Amino acid sequence: MTTIERGTGGKRFAIIGAAGFIASRHMEAIQRIGGEVVAAFDVRDSVGILDRFSHEIEFFLDVRSFAAYLEDHRERIDYVVVCSPTDLHEEHCELACARGVDVICEKPLALGPEGVERLQQIELRTGRRIHPVLQLRYHSGIAGLLAEAAGFRQGPSGPPLDVTATYITRRGPWYALSWKGDVARSGGILLNLGVHLFDLLLLLFGPPLPAPEAIAVDAGAASDRVSGTLRLAAARVRWCISTRNEDLPETACRNGCHAHRTIALNGRTAVDFSNSYAHLHNTLYERITGGEGLAVSEARPAIDLITRIRRAIPEPAGARAR
């Protein structure tokens, strides 16, 4: 086993869930900020991608061996990056924090508010930090829109803004068969995809109104498409989250783009993040390693909202009769 020496270089990272798609974005960002991946764990062994970054990365197929490695190297690893399925986030965050290492955890941070509370308790118990990954907050269009919406968040004097928020990302048949298609593991598209959209809406336009009628979900909600309305402090929002190809606008299809992710303000597209935003992970890592990472509490509002939206989903016709 390779001995890690603490030198004068960048931060050192260990990754949980190295075989997953999103892990490569983290490794690329780590490399770009001058960091180093020194260890990785996944229950799958299809991790040849590790060689793109280093031939010296220690790899583990079982969690006990990985935990023992962290225990032995706790003084020489700065962060554990959690890219595992959402239902394992609490377990893996605790594994790292209990061994004295801070965490960078992929979205969504937890499956529900109770999970967020448990993560906060883990932080208190261990004295370590857990940083949620909400990289779309660093999109240049969001920064501009934040300034524009500031006055409305402080208390609009006129009617609420009319906002249309769309998050359409085409996915193939694999999606439904993977852990992401299992609501018990991923939270479904409302949480797995929607957490970005709702996090931005809350950041821009303030919290949802407390009245039950402030949140409504359209009839016909399905595992691959959910839409509805939302009344926030400064906006009336019509939103849609979908993985269906037919929901993509013709312009996106003609341009070969398999995503349509926009926020429109009073009929004007204010921000479009349809194209790849992998580079935002670079900013995320710069902020975290610079001491400006997001806190667990900042991920809580969107997860709370999604929990309320789930409760508003209409029952299928005839469900009560059965």
Order of alpha helices (4+ residues) and beta strands (2+ residues): beta-alpha-beta-beta-alpha-beta-alpha-beta-alpha-beta-alpha-beta-alpha-alpha-alpha-alpha-beta-beta-beta-alpha-beta-beta-alpha-alpha
